[in-house]
């Protein structure tokens, strides 16, 4: 928590905490509202508003009647701790109220497309496919939806039945999760070209745009004497 290091002299105003914190959230913003303390409200000179996730930022809002503030430049699907402190400086004495604090999560955005989709390896009827998470709203990705279709019959679709690695981590940090992800999928035929399509799924249940790669070849069929 941000510490306001003021020198207290004399007898200060006894300030209560700001009351009735309310908020509206967007994907990258929070609009917060409050009411002045019941005690010492007439002596308030302004408010300190702080918000913190991986790091903390603070602004000072001057005025006795200030009761709202919009915080922008945030990350979607991220929990922030908001704090409001009333400030008084009557009679040359600086006084801060106890902080009113609330935790708020920004709204979920629809993730953008994944990138760098490629085949890492293939063995028998297993394709190992890799990609990078979306650069837009990466914190909002809950999972990925995949369709693998034969290039001969696009209506012939297989679903994933095996996963050998999933290195995406869920995080409330503003740092974007851009580490490569690799998963293994079973297909129906060897020596076959496939179409691989992948879409990110948001924590809100909405699906982002699909990224498709054609001509992904499964492993060569083994001869009987190779078995």
Steps between C-alpha positions, in 0.01 A plus 500: 500500500621847410611686814440873530783626714377828640622687807216541749507809722241634738150357511367376167149439374356160585408369154289194439550272201331568164171309476286298261761408242339400170650435158435427134752289310613490140756280331779751565347745746323533835274790595481531878251703706490581872343725763692716750565384855229562756757653733694810393354519149496882500876510560601280205737661251519206260542126455782262420390219265729199463472185288727199514550170320864417432596860583327796665404841361354795688337828400392797711159652429460849641162618625251439777223386267697256283323162511598305187801411289563293187812282499618415148780305337424181693513136388185297438419202725727634773427556869593844637499626859354851515556729798359846576637723776349836601747783565474811716747780571300741715687721747829390350447146618511217246258215568420187300200278551512122521493354149178367353601196295331269251620232257366524145549287189498666160257366240581211270595591144481272198855372435655563161635225273793280597822527300789289375297181463726214390556126526773409742505127425291202395520138603260229390155657539612783729551859387679736738385855417638822649389865503540828685207639702315812379667835551154654556350420843730202572395497867143426391581169330344207686576228245522430127254341258660287229370336183715268287359407159628288215591713199309246288182521706458824689192360672707223653604648833688349790525644848790498739528185710843551648692794642870461573584857601315818589731770630258794506448630851196689624612827652356823625818680414500766230789316338379337180529122487682443169685174565468237230237232561527147361236226510474153351196393298393165363403479132336220306743431216872491439664659191211746478478877465290673762355843560559627856276780634526649849293765682560649847211477744443782748416458867168663408421210264549704184729367228767696319578478127634174359847457354529218245804332347470263204710205385608376841630152423465209737780245534576262218316170513717216625551190290409167651865400535558827694244406763 
